[in-house]
Amino acid sequence: MKCVKPLLLATTIAMSFNNFASDLDKVIDSSKKINQSAMKSQDKIDKIADSMQARLQQFKTLNKEIDGLEVYNQQITKQISNQIIEMDDLNTSMDQVSVIERQITPLMLRMITGLEQFIELDIPFLTQERTERINKLKSMMDKADITSSEKFRRILESYQVEVDYGRTIEAYTQLLTVDGMEREVDYLRIGRLDFIYLTRDGKKAGIWDKETQSFIALPDSNISQISKGLRIARKQLAPNMISLPVQATE
């Protein structure tokens, strides 16, 4: 009977230890759950932090883009303002062009008429070619697909051709009625000073007389100089002095 108390005590201690161990396991399990919960919370916090960082970076990037767009919009606004000014200037210019075009058409017609009259009064060299040039100008004026600037350019070009005739020497062959008979002659034009012909056989020569508006015969003494002038004009002979009669200009 004396051994019952120690045994009871040992049993009590064992039971208490087991209870303690069980409680300890529960505490450990609870601690693990808490740690796991804390880790999950930390993961969530880390993800939220990463998301916030990404959004912050995106926000900064958007701010930079907004700043760039503001600068771009300011520049575009300036360009639009300048374009509006240019459009106003262009509209004004177009109005002026319309006025000028209405004024320049009669001017071009007068220029063509003046050129035609000049050719009629001039010495009769290259008559067909020069007349055709005038006819082309007249026909051109009726065409709507040619701009006024191009028409004006062609008229000025024709004037320039006539100006150039006054400082060039030229020889060409054509038919002419001589002594009542149509014959082939060589024409020699020296600027607008002289317009001379020489028959192909080299026997007859004449010079255009502005007063009578016809050719008058030249003496045979001029034929050699005329022949020389024809060769110079055709670049068959080097330029040299020639002696020819000259009709006084008015």
C-alpha positions as CSV (number, residue, x, y, z in Angstrom):
1,M,0.0,0.0,0.0
2,K,3.0,2.3,0.5
3,C,3.8,2.2,-3.2
4,V,0.4,3.5,-4.4
5,K,1.2,7.3,-4.0
6,P,4.4,7.4,-6.0
7,L,2.7,5.5,-8.7
8,L,-0.2,7.8,-8.7
9,L,2.1,10.8,-8.7
10,A,4.1,9.4,-11.6
11,T,0.8,8.8,-13.4
12,T,-0.3,12.3,-12.7
13,I,3.0,13.7,-13.9
14,A,2.8,11.6,-17.1
15,M,-0.7,12.8,-17.8
16,S,0.3,16.4,-17.1
17,F,3.3,16.0,-19.5
18,N,1.2,14.5,-22.1
19,N,-1.3,17.4,-21.8
20,F,1.6,19.8,-21.9
21,A,3.0,18.1,-25.0
22,S,-0.4,18.2,-26.6
23,D,-0.8,21.9,-25.8
24,L,2.7,22.5,-27.1
25,D,1.9,20.8,-30.3
26,K,-1.1,22.9,-30.6
27,V,1.0,26.0,-29.9
28,I,3.5,24.9,-32.5
29,D,0.8,24.2,-35.0
30,S,-0.8,27.6,-34.3
31,S,2.7,29.2,-34.7
32,K,3.2,27.4,-38.0
33,K,-0.2,28.6,-39.2
34,I,0.6,32.1,-38.0
35,N,3.9,32.0,-39.9
36,Q,2.3,30.6,-43.0
37,S,-0.4,33.3,-42.7
38,A,2.3,35.9,-42.2
39,M,4.2,34.6,-45.3
40,K,1.1,34.8,-47.4
41,S,0.4,38.3,-46.1
42,Q,4.0,39.2,-46.9
43,D,3.6,37.8,-50.4
44,K,0.5,39.9,-50.8
45,I,2.3,42.9,-49.5
46,D,5.2,42.3,-51.8
47,K,2.9,41.9,-54.8
48,I,1.0,45.0,-53.8
49,A,4.3,46.8,-53.4
50,D,5.5,45.6,-56.8
51,S,2.2,46.6,-58.3
52,M,2.4,50.0,-56.7
53,Q,5.9,50.4,-58.0
54,A,4.9,49.4,-61.5
55,R,2.0,51.8,-61.4
56,L,4.2,54.6,-60.1
57,Q,6.6,54.0,-62.9
58,Q,3.7,54.0,-65.4
59,F,2.5,57.2,-63.8
60,K,5.9,58.8,-64.2
61,T,6.0,57.6,-67.8
62,L,2.6,59.0,-68.5
63,N,3.5,62.3,-67.0
64,K,6.6,62.5,-69.3
65,E,4.3,61.7,-72.3
66,I,1.9,64.4,-71.2
67,D,4.7,66.9,-70.9
68,G,5.9,65.9,-74.4
69,L,2.3,66.2,-75.8
70,E,1.9,69.6,-74.3
71,V,5.1,70.8,-76.0
72,Y,4.0,69.1,-79.3
73,N,0.5,70.7,-79.0
74,Q,2.1,74.1,-78.5
75,Q,4.3,73.6,-81.6
76,I,1.3,72.4,-83.6
77,T,-0.7,75.4,-82.5
78,K,2.0,77.7,-83.7
79,Q,2.2,75.9,-87.0
80,I,-1.6,76.1,-87.4
81,S,-1.5,79.8,-86.7
82,N,1.2,80.3,-89.3
83,Q,-0.7,78.2,-91.8
84,I,-3.9,80.3,-91.2
85,I,-1.8,83.4,-91.9
86,E,-0.3,81.8,-95.0
87,M,-3.8,80.8,-96.2
88,D,-5.0,84.3,-95.8
89,D,-1.9,85.6,-97.8
90,L,-2.5,82.9,-100.4
91,N,-6.2,83.9,-100.8
92,T,-5.1,87.5,-101.1
93,S,-2.5,86.5,-103.7
94,M,-5.1,84.4,-105.6
95,D,-7.4,87.4,-105.7
96,Q,-4.5,89.5,-107.0
97,V,-3.6,86.8,-109.6
98,S,-7.2,86.9,-110.9
99,V,-7.0,90.7,-111.3
100,I,-3.6,90.5,-112.9
101,E,-4.7,87.6,-115.2
102,R,-7.7,89.8,-116.4
103,Q,-5.3,92.6,-117.1
104,I,-2.5,90.6,-118.7
105,T,-4.6,88.8,-121.3
106,P,-5.4,92.1,-123.2
107,L,-1.7,93.0,-122.8
108,M,-0.6,89.7,-124.4
109,L,-3.1,90.2,-127.3
110,R,-1.7,93.8,-127.9
111,M,1.8,92.4,-127.8
112,I,1.0,89.8,-130.5
113,T,-0.7,92.4,-132.6
114,G,2.3,94.7,-132.2
115,L,4.7,91.9,-133.2
116,E,2.6,91.1,-136.2
117,Q,2.6,94.7,-137.4
118,F,6.4,94.9,-136.8
119,I,7.0,91.9,-139.0
120,E,4.7,93.3,-141.7
121,L,6.8,96.5,-141.7
122,D,10.1,94.8,-141.4
123,I,12.3,93.5,-144.3
124,P,10.6,90.4,-145.7
125,F,13.1,87.7,-144.6
126,L,11.8,84.2,-143.5
127,T,8.3,85.6,-144.1
128,Q,6.5,82.2,-143.9
129,E,8.4,81.1,-140.7
130,R,7.7,84.4,-138.9
131,T,4.0,84.5,-140.0
132,E,3.5,80.9,-138.8
133,R,5.0,81.9,-135.4
134,I,2.4,84.7,-135.1
135,N,-0.4,82.4,-136.1
136,K,0.7,79.9,-133.4
137,L,0.6,82.6,-130.8
138,K,-2.9,83.7,-131.8
139,S,-4.1,80.1,-131.7
140,M,-2.4,79.6,-128.3
141,M,-4.4,82.5,-126.8
142,D,-7.6,80.6,-127.4
143,K,-6.4,77.5,-125.5
144,A,-7.6,77.0,-121.9
145,D,-5.1,74.2,-121.1
146,I,-2.2,76.7,-121.3
147,T,-1.5,78.9,-118.3
148,S,-1.2,82.6,-118.6
149,S,2.4,82.5,-117.5
150,E,3.2,80.0,-120.2
151,K,1.5,82.1,-122.8
152,F,3.4,85.2,-121.7
153,R,6.7,83.2,-121.8
154,R,6.1,82.1,-125.4
155,I,5.2,85.6,-126.5
156,L,8.4,87.0,-124.9
157,E,10.3,84.1,-126.5
158,S,9.0,85.2,-129.9
159,Y,10.0,88.8,-129.2
160,Q,13.5,87.5,-128.3
161,V,13.7,85.7,-131.6
162,E,13.0,88.9,-133.5
163,V,15.5,90.8,-131.4
164,D,18.2,88.2,-132.2
165,Y,17.5,88.6,-135.9
166,G,18.9,92.1,-135.6
167,R,22.4,90.9,-134.5
168,T,22.9,87.8,-136.6
169,I,24.0,87.0,-140.2
170,E,22.0,84.4,-142.1
171,A,21.9,82.7,-145.5
172,Y,19.2,80.6,-147.0
173,T,17.7,79.5,-150.3
174,Q,14.2,80.3,-151.6
175,L,12.3,81.1,-154.7
176,L,12.0,84.8,-155.9
177,T,10.5,86.4,-159.0
178,V,13.4,88.0,-160.9
179,D,12.8,89.9,-164.1
180,G,9.3,88.4,-164.3
181,M,10.6,84.8,-163.8
182,E,10.5,82.7,-160.7
183,R,14.0,81.7,-159.8
184,E,15.9,80.0,-157.0
185,V,18.1,82.6,-155.2
186,D,20.4,82.7,-152.2
187,Y,19.3,85.2,-149.6
188,L,21.9,87.0,-147.4
189,R,20.6,88.8,-144.3
190,I,23.0,90.9,-142.3
191,G,21.1,91.9,-139.1
192,R,18.4,94.2,-140.3
193,L,20.8,96.4,-142.3
194,D,20.9,94.4,-145.5
195,F,18.7,91.9,-147.2
196,I,20.3,90.8,-150.4
197,Y,19.7,88.1,-153.0
198,L,22.0,86.4,-155.5
199,T,20.7,84.1,-158.2
200,R,22.1,80.5,-158.1
201,D,24.0,81.1,-161.3
202,G,25.7,84.1,-159.6
203,K,24.8,86.5,-162.4
204,K,22.1,88.7,-160.8
205,A,21.9,90.3,-157.4
206,G,19.6,92.7,-155.7
207,I,18.9,94.5,-152.4
208,W,15.7,95.2,-150.5
209,D,14.8,98.8,-150.7
210,K,12.6,100.0,-147.7
211,E,11.3,103.0,-149.6
212,T,9.9,101.1,-152.6
213,Q,9.3,98.0,-150.5
214,S,10.9,95.9,-153.3
215,F,14.2,94.5,-154.5
216,I,16.4,96.7,-156.6
217,A,19.2,95.4,-158.8
218,L,22.8,95.7,-157.7
219,P,25.7,96.2,-160.1
220,D,27.9,93.1,-161.0
221,S,30.7,94.7,-159.0
222,N,28.9,93.7,-155.7
223,I,28.5,90.0,-156.7
224,S,31.9,88.8,-155.4
225,Q,31.4,90.4,-152.0
226,I,27.9,89.0,-151.8
227,S,29.2,85.5,-152.6
228,K,31.8,86.0,-149.9
229,G,29.1,87.1,-147.4
230,L,27.0,84.0,-148.2
231,R,30.0,81.7,-147.5
232,I,30.7,83.5,-144.2
233,A,27.0,83.2,-143.2
234,R,27.1,79.5,-144.0
235,K,30.3,79.1,-142.0
236,Q,32.2,78.0,-145.1
237,L,34.6,80.9,-144.7
238,A,36.1,82.6,-141.6
239,P,34.5,85.9,-140.6
240,N,36.2,88.7,-142.5
241,M,35.6,92.2,-143.8
242,I,33.2,92.5,-146.7
243,S,32.1,95.6,-148.6
244,L,28.3,95.7,-149.3
245,P,25.8,98.5,-150.0
246,V,23.8,99.4,-146.9
247,Q,20.2,100.6,-146.8
248,A,19.8,103.4,-144.3
249,T,17.5,102.5,-141.4
250,E,14.6,104.8,-140.5
